[in-house]
Amino acid sequence: MTDIIKLLPDSVANQIAAGEVIQRPASVLKELMENAIDAGATQIDVYLKDAGRTQIQVIDNGCGMSETDARLSFERHATSKIRESKDLFSLHTLGFRGEALASIAAIAEVQLRSKRIGDELGTLLEVAATRIIKQEPVHCNAGSVFTVQNLFYNVPARRKFLKSDNTELNHLLNEFKRIALVNENTAFTLTNNDTEIYRLPASNLRQRIINVFGKSMKQALLPLETETTLVKISGFITLPEYAKKSTAEQYFFANGRYIMHPYLRRAVLQAYEKLIPPDQQPGYFIYLEVPSETIDINIHPTKTEVKFEDDRAIYQFLHSTVKQSLGKFNAVPAIDFEVPPMLHIPVLRPDTQVQMPEINIDRSYNPFAKAPQSPLQQENFQNWEKLYEGFENEKSSQIFPDEDETPIDTASTNAFLQLKGKYIVTSVKSGLLLIDQKRAHERILFEQYRNQVKNGKSMSQQSLFPEQMELTPDETRLWTELKDDFANLGFDIRLSDNNQTLMHGHPAEIGNKNPVMTFRKLLDDYRYTEDDLFESRCEKLAALLAQESAIAYNDRLTNEEMTHLAEQLFVCPTPNYSPTGKPTVHTINMEDIERKF
């Protein structure tokens, strides 16, 4: 029998390693930006084309590389960070595996221009599918320029499974923000398809957060500061009233690295318990510093999952720090009535004489004597029949109806009942029909909004005074991209002469909700909702606006409103499901009901 185990060629081995490290364009951006940070760059510029599919370019003014280092950087397990195994437990830099550039070069076409400060010439290196195509001297600025083109060009199956440009761009922006938020002393820019999205000057941490997430953050941030022998905690949390449904503003960093840690996240959420609704999420930007020997960051290829030596103690410190910040800055509601003075409890000293308390007894008290009654009590006991006068004529006050009366016959009157402020109940031939009022309204509004967008017919309620909006760079990008679709939904948004964004009108269906908050919530939901749930961009927008505009649970409905809602629902082409595929109706058959008796 012949041997069947063979060594893989380097090109195949590199592609397998690339599958672990490089999952999408955002993975490439992360590795290149981390390398730039480790090189000591104070300015990093990112240029994207087609959300990274066509090109990802990262330009930095760091230390640069020599001709030999530039070539070695594309070899597997080549790194400047590690000399022996114990170095793994004292890492303070970001890229240390030595696999990133080799993995990128295995599944893309890569060009590197790099020059050290003080050198006359730099190095140009071109690599494709792990093969070095060209290396020659070149005139360039100090630092490095990495250009990655045609990602996954030689792995078509991987390229086919990339998501839409909008989804991939969101992942790219997330990675960009994670690095920008922990390197506030470095200036960053990010441009996609020749449109600049972010320009972040070097600043302090608070200003960096405001520059990334918009001016509305200025009033929302509460500082955190605690230092113990185990951990130093710093950063910011947001006021409870700024909580959102999205987790997009939740960031943990450990020793200068973005991490995901569900256990510590629970410590923050428990501190906000009963301050925000259950479906809302607080924002936080929390920075942990621990001794490098007490944290293991080498447990996952993306290095976002870490293990602390004593995570329980860190949990307690973090929970206490967040609670203290919320209380210190009056984020916790105060009790608005007079509090009686505290009891004075004297300190017992060794020379204090303890005396028995005196007890005064009323020896004339007779517990069997008849207590005098007040005039009101005497009248009530003597005329107790008056308590029930008129009740025999008030059917609404009866606990049980008369035998000849029956409850509402929904089968004959076609009436509806509201159950627990959530379900609409009515009888049908087969039994009982339950309608989820919110999901049903979402389906109705979805059909209406989808038709508006498709037909280009907007129904806008104009405002008497236009309202100014402070949009973040990311929100401005999305609005610019979706401007026509938003107009067809009824949002009348324009730029003023001094480039201020003004809302002149909004969809009438949003009712008494704040139209600016609804618009920004819609942008936020659009950014973080997967496209796979919907056939087109207009359907996605229509569904998200329907979710935001629909009646809420616990909204009380009249019989006429419930009847109208049911009639509109069953006119829809797909009445049984909400726009996101959740059931809107459920039938309980008579057989099931009778089986209970």
N, C-alpha and C positions, 0 to 999 in steps of 0.2 A: 504494500500500500504506500502511495506517495505521500509526502508531507503536505498538509493543507494549510498550515499557518504561515503567512507571509508578512513581511514588513511593508507597511504602507509607503507609497512614494511621498516625498515631502509636500508636493502640491496638494495631494489628497488629505494628508494629515493637517495641513494648514487650513483647508476648507472646513474640516471637522472642528478644529479649534475656533475658527471664525463663527461657526454656528452657535457656540457657547457665549462668545464675547460680543459679536456683532449681530444683533437681532433685527435692527432696522436703522434708518438714517440717524436717528437720535443717538444710537450707540456710538456711531462714528464721531459725531459732534462732541459727545461727552469725553471720549478718549483724547481727541485732539485738543480740546480746551483744557483738560487736566494737564496734559503735557506742557502747554503754554504757561499755565500757572506755575508748574514745577520749574520751568525755565526762568522764572523771575520776571515775567512780562508785566508791564504796567499799563499796556494798551493791547486789547484783543479785539479784532474785527472779524465778524462772521458774515459770509456771503453765501446764500442758498439759491438754488435754481430748482423749480418744480418740487419744493418741499424736500430737497435733498436727493431725489431720484437721479437727477442729471448731474448736479454738482454740489459739493460742500467744500468751502474754502475757509481756512482759518489762518489769519495773519497776526503774528505777535512780534513784539520788540524785545524778546527775551535774549538769553545768552547765546543762542545759535549753536551750531554744531560744526565740527571739523569735517573734512572729507571722509576720514575713516569712521568717525562716529555716525555720520549720516548713513553710510552703507550698513554699518552694524545694527543700526536702529530697526531695520526691517528683518533682522534675524530673530527666530523664536528664542525666548528666554534670554534675550539680551537686554540688560538693564544697568543703570548706573546707581541703583538704590540698594542693592543687596550684594554682600560679599560672602556671608556665611549664614547658616540657618537661623542663628539667634537674632539676626537683623530683622527677621519677619515680625518679631515681637517688640520692635522699637521704631516702627515706621511713623514718620511725620509728613511724608509726601504722599501724592495721590497715585500716579501710575507707577507700579512697581513690578507687575507680573512679567513684563517683557514680551507680552503676546499681542498687544493692541495693534501696533503697526504691521506686524507680520500677518495678523488676521485680516486687517483692512486690505492689505495688498493682495491677499489671496482671492478676494471676491470683488475687486474694483481696480480701476486704473488710477494710480497715485503719482503725483508729481510733488517733489520737495525742492524748495529753494531755501538755503540756509547759509548764514555767515556769522561768524563770531565777531564780537566787538574788537576792533583793532586789526582784523584781517583785511587785506586789500581785496581779495576775491572770495566769493562764496562757492557753494556747490549746487549743481543742478542734478537731480536724480529722478529717473522715471522708472516705475515698477508696475508690472501688470501680471496678474495671476502668479505671484511670487517670483517672477523672473525680472531681473534688472535689465531694462531695455537700454538705458543711457545713463552715463555719469560723466559730467564735464564741469570745468570751472565756469563761473558766471558772475557778472556784476549784479549785485542786489543789496538791499538794505540789511543792516544788522538785525538778527532775529531769524524767524522761520516763516515760510509760507507753505502750508500743506493744501493741496488741491486734490480732492477725491472725486472722480467722475465715474458715471455709469455703474452705480452700485449694484451688485449681484448680476452683472452682465454675463458672467460665465456660470451662473446658477439660476437659470430661468425659473425653476420651481419656486425658489425663495422670492424672487422678484415678483412673481405672480401673486403671492400672498401678502404683499404690502397693501395697506389700507389706502383710502382716498387721500388726496393731497391735503385736505383739511385736517384729517386725523393725524397724518404723519407730521404735519407742521405743528400741531398741538404738542406732540411728543417732543419735537425739536425745541419748541419754546419752553417746555417744562424743564428739559435738561439745561438749557441756557440759563433759566431763572435760578435753578438750584446752585449753579456755579457762581452766578453773579451775586446771590444773596450771602454767600460766605466769603466773598472776596471784594468787599466794598471799597478797598483801597485801589482796585484795578478798574480802569475805564473799559467799557464794552460798547460795541455796536452790533446790531444784527439787521441784515437786509435780506429780504426774500423777493426774488424776481424784480430786482431793481427798486423795490419799495422798502424804505427804512422803517422798521418796526420799533426798535429800541435804540436809544442813545443814552447811555448811562455814564455820567462823569464819575470820577473817583469822589467818594463822599463818606460820611459816617453811616452807620448801619441804619439808623432811623430814616435818613434821607434816601438811602438805597431802596428800602422797602416802599417808600412813598413813590419814588421814581418808577418802580416796577409795577406797582398795583394801583397807582392813581392817587390824586390829591385827597380823595375821600378817606384815605388811610390816616391822614394827618390827625383827625380827631378820634380815631378809633384805637390807637395803640396805647397799651399799658406796659411799662417796663417791668422786667424780671431781673432780680439780682440776688444770688445766694452763693456763698462759697463755704465749702466744708473740706475736710481732709480727703474725702472720697470723691467729690465731684464739685465742679463750679458750674452754676446754672446762670445763664444770662439770655437776653433777647427781649421779645415783646409778645404779648397776647392782645386780643381784640376785646373791646367792650361787648357785653352780651347782646346789646341791640344791633350789633353789626354781624351777627351770626347769619350764615347762609346754608342752603341745602347742599351746596357743593363742598368738597374737601380740598378744593384747589388752593386754599390759603393756609394749609397746614404743613409745616416744615420742621423737621428735626435735623440737627447737625451734631456730629460727635467728632471732636478733634479736627474740625475744619472739613468734614466730609458729610455729605447728605446721607441720611440713613432712614430706613423704615423700621419702626419698632412698635407693633400693635400693643404690647404690654405697657409701654410708657405713654402711648397715646391714650390709653384708658385712664391713666392718672390725671391727665388734663381734662378729659371729658367728665370725669366724676367731680372735679372741682367746679364745673359749670352746672352740675345737676340742679334742677329746679330753677335755674336762672334763664334757661333758653328752652324752647319747645323740643320735644324728643326728636323731631325730624330736622332740626337745625344743627349746624356744625360751627363751632367757634374757629376763628383764625388764630394761628400761633406761629411764631418764628423763634424756636428755642434752640440755644446753643449749649452743648454739654462739653466740658473739658475734663478728662479723666487721665490718670497716668497711663502711658501707652502699654504698660505691661498688664493692665487690668481690662483691656478690651481686645477682642479678636475680630479683625476685619477681613480675614482671609477665608471666609466660609461660603462665599458665593462669588461666581465670576464677575458679577456687576458691582460687587463690593458695597451694596446698599443694605445688606443684612449683616448685623453685627451681634456679638454676644459680650455682655458685660460680666465681669467677675461677680459683682454683687448687685444685680438689677433690682432686687427687692428694696434695698436701702435707697437706691436712686429713685425708685418709684415713690417712696415716702417723702423724700426731699422735694421731688418735683411737684407732687400733689400739694404739699404744704406751701411751697413757693407760689404756685398759681393761686391758691386760696387767699394767701396773704396779700398778693397784688390786687386781686378783685376787691378785697375788703379795704385795703389801704386807700385805694383811689375811688371809693364809694361806688363801685360797680354792683355791690350787693345792696338791695333795697333796704333803706332804713325804716325802723318802726316809728310811726308818726304819732305817738302819744307819750304823755309824761310817764317817766319811769320812777317808782318810789325809791327813796334813798336806800342805799345798801345798809344792811344790819351791821352794827359795829360789834365785832367779835374781839374782845381784848386778848392779848397774848398772856398766857399763863407763865409766870415767872416762879423760880424756886422759892422765893420768900413770900409769895402771895398767900394770904389767909383765905381758905375756901369756907364759905358759910352756906348752911342749908337754906334753901328758899323758904319764905314764910307762906303758909297756905291758909287762906281765909275761907271759912265755911259758914253758910247761912243755915243755922240750926233750925230756923223757923219754917224752912221750905217744906211743903207737903206735896209730893209728886202725884198724889191721888186726888188732889183738889181739882175741881172743874175750872179749866182756864176760861177767862172771859173772851167772848167772841166779838170781833169787830162788827160794826153795823152792816158792812157789805157782806160779811160771811153769814150773819143772821138772816139777811134778806134772801140770799141765794139758797140757804138750806130750807127756809120756810116756803119759798116760791120756786122750787126747783123745776116745776113744769114749764116756767117761763123760758128756761134754757132751750127748750125744744120747740117753742112756738114758731110756726111757719115752715118747719122742716118737712111736714107731711105734704106740702104743696111744691116743694123745690126738688124736681127730679134730678137736677144737676148735683144735689147734695146727697143723693142716695148712693149707698155703697153697692147695693145689688138692685137690679131692675125688677119690676114686677114680673110675675110668671107669664103674663100674656104679652110682655114686651120682649123683643129679641135685639141683639146687637145689629149693627149696620150690615145689611145683606149686600155684600160687594158684588155678588153675581147678578143681582137684579138692578142695582143702581150704578154699576160700573164705577164705584168709588175707589179711592186709593187711600192707603194708610202709610204713614211714615214710621219706620222702625229704627229706634236708636239714633235718629238723625243721620242715618247712612243709607238705609234701604227703603225703597218704595214697594209696597205689597199690594197686590190686587188678585182677584180670582179670575181664572180662565177655565175653559172646559175641562182641561186635564187635571186641574188642582189649583195650586197657588203659584203666582209668578212674582219673583223678587228681582228688583232692578237696583243696581248700584248707581245712586244718583250722580255721583261725581264722574264716574267712568262713562255713564250714558251721556252726560252733558259734554264730556270731552269728544265723544264720537260725533255728536251733532255739530259742535263748533269746528271740529276738524274738517268735516265735509264742506262747511261753509267757507272756511279760510282757504282750503285747497282750491275750491272753485274760483275764489277771488284771485288767488295768485296765478292760476292757469289762464283765466280770462282777462287778467290785467285790470280788474274793476275793483278799485279801493273804496272802502266805506269808512271815512275818517271823521271823527268828531273834533272840530277845530277848537283851540284854546283861545280865550280872550287875550291872554298875555303869554307869549312864547316862553318856555322854560329852558334855561341854560343847563347844559349837561357837561360835566367834567369826565371825559372818557379817557381810559388808559390807552397806551399805544396799541395794545392787543385788541381792545374793544374798537378802536378806530379802524384798525385793519379789517376786522370782521364786518363792521358796518359798511365800509367802503365796498367790500366784496359782495355784500348782500343787499346793497342799497335799493335796487329795483324790487326785490322780493319784499322787503320791509314796507316799501311804498304801497305795494298791492295789498298788503295786510291792513293798511290804514294808518301807518306811522308816517307822519309828515315831518321829516327832519331835514334841516337845511343848515348850511354854513353861512354865517354872517360875514360882513365885510372885513371884520378883524379876526376871521378864522375861528369864531366861537361856534360850537355846535348847539343849535336851538331846536327844540321840539315844538312845532306849531299845531300838531294834531295827533290823535291816537285812535285806535279801534274803539268803537262805542261799547263793545261787549265786555271790556275789562271792568266796567262798572265804576265803583268808588275806589278802586285800587290806584296807587300812585303810578301814573303812566311812565315816568322816568325810571322808577325802580323796576317796573314790569319789563321795560325795554332792556335794561342792563341785566336783569335776571334771564331774559330770553337769550341774550348774547352769551352769557355764562353757560346756560344749559346747552346751547348749540355747540359750544366749543368742546364740552366734555361728554356729549352723547354720541355713541357710535353710529356711523352712517348705515351700518348693515341692517338696522331695523326698518329703514325706509327706502322706497324706490328712487326717490329724487330729493334734491335739496329743498324744493318747495314743500314737499310732503313733510320733511323733517321740521321745517320752520312752522308749518301749519299745526303739526302735532304738538310742538312745544308751546306755542301760543295758546292752543286749546287747553292744555294742562294748566297753564297759568291763569286763564280767564274763566275756567269752569267753576261752578258753584262748589263750595267746600263741604266737607262732612260737618254735620251739626248745624248746617243752615236749615232753618225751619221753612217748609214749603206748604202753601195752601193746596187744597184739593184741585183747584183750577190749574195751579202751576205744575202739580204732579201729572195731571191729565195731559197738559200741553207737552210736557217733557216726554211722556211715553209715546204720544202721537208722533212727535218729531223723530224720536229714536227709530221707530219701526218704518219710517219713510226712508231712512238711510240705506244705502246698498249693502252695508255689512253691519247690521245693528247688534250682533251678538258679541262683538269685541271692541275694545277701546283702540285708539290709534297705535298703542304699543303692544297690542295682542292680548290684553287681559280681558277676561269675560265680563260682560256688562249685565247679563241676565242669567237667572237660574230658575228652573221649574221644579216644584215639589209635587209629585204625582199624588192623586187621591189614594192610590193603593198604599203608598208609603205613609200617608197620614192615617188611614184607617188601620194600618198595621200597628200603630202606636196605641190603639184603644182596644 
